[in-house]
Amino acid sequence: MNKIKTAGKISILIADDDADDRELIQAAFDENSTQHHISFVENGEELLHYLNRDGHYADETLHPFPQIILLDLNMPKKDGREALRELKENDIFKSIPVIVLTTSMEEKDIINSYELGVNSFIIKPVTYSGLVEFTRVLGQYWFEIAELPNV
């Protein structure tokens, strides 16, 4: 078992521009009694600022480095596609597992995301109960079964 699992708390960074989706995702994690540290950013630009510890993201206690990233594709400023490309080109960030969580069902987005190195492509559930199930399965797989890198 790696240090992350024995420490008990996983840091999850979620990039999503929709405030309602962010609130529902947080509630779904809460409903599954997820005790992990969940942080949100609103676009790919903020995601990179967070990872680079720029500005108000400098405090690692408030903004711990993520062990996993959930990434929406369609966001303003810098969309998820651009952010994913930059993440996977960066030697420090490329080992962080990234899960695309999006409303896009476009085959080109699926193919492009995997070509850029995404670990999984998930279409956002349309119901709250579906979102709760998604967070339960995500937690079970990524936090109990899979081994995450100590980034």
Disulfide bonds with the S-S distance in Angstrom:
none
